[in-house]
Amino acid sequence: MNKWMHQNKPLVIAHRGSSVNAPENTMSAYRRAIEAKADMLEADINISKDGILVMAHDYKLGRTIKADGLISDYTLAELREMDAGSLFHPDFAGERIPTCEDTFLLVKEAGIQVCFEIKGGETDRAVVIAEKLMGLFKKYDAFEWASISTYFPEAAARARQIAPQLMITRERLPDDAPFDLMDAITQARELDSPVLLVDFSTVNAEDVQGLHAAEIAVWSWSPVTEEDGLRAIEIGSDGIIGDDPALIRRLVDAKV
């Protein structure tokens, strides 16, 4: 039996932290997710010019961080000077970009789980991120409480080569394509992934049942409204990756 199948009480997974009320992928967002009693953080990784893993969804600057260019154009010291909060709200002006190691320390202290999504913008950079990330997994003995996901299967395969015990959650690709059960099962099995990540709007209860029959758990992303959250629960999701973990926590607890 796949231990990640939790449809009776799906995991509450905070998408980029509690990104509805704090700047995504910042320590403020991660702490608010912990306060909301999320079971897990979903957190995105890029890499600096000097090879340090940092927390950010986009490999390009400008959408959430006040700067231009690529994250990989700047050293960690330069990135630490950037404002990662005021574009979200002036109250967060001066919020800094966390390192991946900052996040490991926070998660370990909080005693929750984390799924690190390897970004990078291109395959070669994603592979380097995967290699460095496995070093941190080993440093913090994190294999029991941390996993990875990525849109770059080559990076996931490289991480598994370094750490055979690693839990990989497979992103269904293309993520917006009509759902095909056999293709989805194939994608999960290519990386021996016990979990498939899907856009909740692309699947229904029958699709999820088909994956469960193949012993594959389903984490669905990213419901925003209460109606969306209820649908993600009702289709049988084993984990729900939401921007508002407090909302998802309330909906999940009310259903139990």
Sequence and secondary structure as in RCSB ss.txt:
>XXXX:A:sequence
MNKWMHQNKPLVIAHRGSSVNAPENTMSAYRRAIEAKADMLEADINISKDGILVMAHDYKLGRTIKADGLISDYT
LAELREMDAGSLFHPDFAGERIPTCEDTFLLVKEAGIQVCFEIKGGETDRAVVIAEKLMGLFKKYDAFEWASIST
YFPEAAARARQIAPQLMITRERLPDDAPFDLMDAITQARELDSPVLLVDFSTVNAEDVQGLHAAEIAVWSWSPVT
EEDGLRAIEIGSDGIIGDDPALIRRLVDAKV
>XXXX:A:secstr
  TT  TTS EEEEETTTTTSS TTSHHHHHHHHHTT SEEEEEEEE TTS EEE S SBSSSSSS  SBGGGS 
HHHHHTS SSTTT GGGTT    BHHHHHHHHHHHT EEEEEE  SSHHHHHHHHHHHHHHHHHTT TTTEEEEE
S HHHHHHHHHH TT  BEEE SSTTS   HHHHHHHHHHTT SEEEEEGGG  HHHHHHHHHTT EEEEE   S
HHHHHHHHHTT SEEEES HHHHHHHHHHH 
